[in-house]
Amino acid sequence: MAASTSGAIKARLESLAFGVPVFRDGPREGQAEPYIVVQEGLPAGLDRAGMGDFGDPDAEITIVETVVVDLVQQARVKTGARTTRVTERYGLAEAIAAALHGHPLPAHPAKVTAVRLQDIDRIPIADNRVRHSITVQVHRVLLREEVVPQ
């Protein structure tokens, strides 16, 4: 079982065997492209549609947690003095998004009620690299240990 939302998403993506390493919060030093980075700790708020009874201290509280999955790839490789070949795997970002959308993330320590794709952005970055930023919203139960000090 994963210890966090990013860990559960990492476990899901690794199980699909896309052939791309997946990291939480950033790649290791010198990591070659392509790679995937799962970033959590982004805004989380109350899931107003799935709230429990505020008068019941034991009622489940559900939150919507925003998670960004970045796919970083090399855009092209030089094949000659004036020619290049595309190395970016077109459709990979969409395959990742489709694999997350609607998945229950069973490796998550909390009950996940929905994973919804919010958007996919393609962002050219320096040094012949391209980044696809996939934003998903994870609707899940807020664990008591997340808010009550141990």
C-alpha positions as CSV (number, residue, x, y, z in Angstrom):
1,M,0.0,0.0,0.0
2,A,1.2,3.5,-0.8
3,A,1.6,6.1,1.9
4,S,0.3,9.0,-0.1
5,T,-1.7,10.1,-3.1
6,S,1.5,10.5,-5.2
7,G,2.6,7.1,-4.1
8,A,-0.7,5.5,-5.2
9,I,-0.5,7.3,-8.6
10,K,3.1,6.2,-9.0
11,A,2.1,2.6,-8.3
12,R,-0.7,2.8,-10.9
13,L,1.6,4.2,-13.6
14,E,4.3,1.7,-12.9
15,S,1.9,-1.2,-13.1
16,L,1.0,-0.2,-16.7
17,A,4.6,-0.7,-18.0
18,F,4.8,2.4,-20.2
19,G,8.5,1.9,-20.1
20,V,9.0,5.3,-18.5
21,P,10.4,5.7,-14.9
22,V,8.1,7.4,-12.4
23,F,9.3,9.6,-9.6
24,R,7.7,11.5,-6.7
25,D,8.5,15.2,-6.5
26,G,11.4,15.1,-9.0
27,P,13.7,12.8,-11.0
28,R,17.1,11.6,-9.8
29,E,20.2,13.6,-10.7
30,G,21.1,13.0,-14.4
31,Q,17.9,11.1,-15.2
32,A,17.5,10.8,-19.0
33,E,14.2,11.5,-20.7
34,P,11.6,10.3,-20.9
35,Y,10.4,10.3,-17.2
36,I,7.3,11.0,-15.2
37,V,7.1,13.1,-12.0
38,V,4.1,13.0,-9.7
39,Q,3.7,16.1,-7.6
40,E,1.2,16.3,-4.8
41,G,0.9,18.9,-2.0
42,L,-1.0,21.1,-4.4
43,P,-4.3,22.6,-3.3
44,A,-6.8,20.3,-1.6
45,G,-10.2,21.4,-0.5
46,L,-13.5,20.0,0.8
47,D,-15.5,17.9,-1.6
48,R,-18.7,19.8,-1.1
49,A,-20.8,17.2,-2.9
50,G,-19.6,14.4,-0.6
51,M,-19.5,16.0,2.8
52,G,-20.5,14.2,6.0
53,D,-22.5,15.5,9.0
54,F,-20.6,18.4,10.7
55,G,-22.4,17.5,13.9
56,D,-20.9,14.0,13.9
57,P,-17.2,14.0,14.9
58,D,-16.8,10.5,13.4
59,A,-18.3,11.4,10.0
60,E,-16.1,10.9,7.0
61,I,-14.8,14.1,5.5
62,T,-14.0,14.0,1.8
63,I,-11.5,16.2,0.0
64,V,-10.6,17.0,-3.5
65,E,-6.8,16.8,-3.9
66,T,-5.1,18.3,-7.0
67,V,-2.2,16.3,-8.3
68,V,0.0,17.1,-11.3
69,V,1.7,14.4,-13.3
70,D,4.5,15.7,-15.5
71,L,5.8,13.7,-18.5
72,V,9.2,15.1,-19.6
73,Q,10.5,13.9,-23.0
74,Q,13.2,14.8,-25.5
75,A,11.5,16.4,-28.5
76,R,13.8,15.4,-31.3
77,V,17.2,14.1,-32.0
78,K,19.6,15.3,-34.7
79,T,20.1,12.7,-37.5
80,G,22.2,14.8,-39.9
81,A,23.7,18.2,-40.5
82,R,20.3,19.6,-41.3
83,T,17.8,16.9,-40.3
84,T,16.2,15.7,-37.1
85,R,13.9,12.9,-36.0
86,V,11.0,13.2,-33.6
87,T,11.6,11.2,-30.4
88,E,8.6,12.5,-28.5
89,R,6.1,9.7,-28.0
90,Y,2.9,11.3,-29.3
91,G,-0.2,10.0,-27.4
92,L,1.8,8.9,-24.3
93,A,0.4,11.8,-22.2
94,E,-3.1,11.0,-23.3
95,A,-2.6,7.3,-22.4
96,I,-1.4,8.3,-18.9
97,A,-4.4,10.6,-18.5
98,A,-6.8,7.9,-19.6
99,A,-5.2,5.4,-17.3
100,L,-5.7,7.7,-14.3
101,H,-9.2,9.0,-15.1
102,G,-11.8,7.0,-13.3
103,H,-9.3,4.6,-11.6
104,P,-10.0,3.9,-7.9
105,L,-6.3,3.9,-6.9
106,P,-6.5,0.8,-4.6
107,A,-3.0,1.4,-3.4
108,H,-4.1,4.6,-1.7
109,P,-4.3,4.4,2.2
110,A,-7.7,6.3,2.0
111,K,-10.9,5.4,0.2
112,V,-10.8,7.1,-3.2
113,T,-14.2,7.8,-4.6
114,A,-13.1,9.4,-7.9
115,V,-10.1,10.4,-10.0
116,R,-11.0,13.0,-12.7
117,L,-8.8,14.4,-15.4
118,Q,-8.8,18.1,-15.3
119,D,-6.5,19.0,-18.2
120,I,-3.4,18.2,-20.2
121,D,-1.0,21.0,-21.2
122,R,2.0,20.6,-23.6
123,I,4.8,23.0,-22.7
124,P,8.0,23.2,-24.8
125,I,10.9,23.7,-22.4
126,A,14.6,24.5,-22.9
127,D,17.2,22.1,-24.2
128,N,15.0,20.3,-26.8
129,R,12.6,18.9,-24.1
130,V,8.9,19.0,-23.9
131,R,6.7,18.6,-20.8
132,H,3.1,17.4,-20.7
133,S,1.5,18.6,-17.5
134,I,-1.5,16.3,-16.6
135,T,-3.7,17.6,-13.8
136,V,-6.1,15.3,-12.0
137,Q,-8.4,15.7,-9.1
138,V,-8.5,12.9,-6.6
139,H,-11.7,12.8,-4.5
140,R,-10.9,10.9,-1.3
141,V,-11.6,10.5,2.4
142,L,-9.5,12.7,4.6
143,L,-7.7,10.3,7.0
144,R,-7.8,11.1,10.7
145,E,-4.0,10.8,11.0
146,E,-3.7,13.6,8.5
147,V,-5.3,16.1,10.8
148,V,-4.8,14.6,14.3
149,P,-1.3,14.7,15.7
150,Q,0.1,11.3,16.7
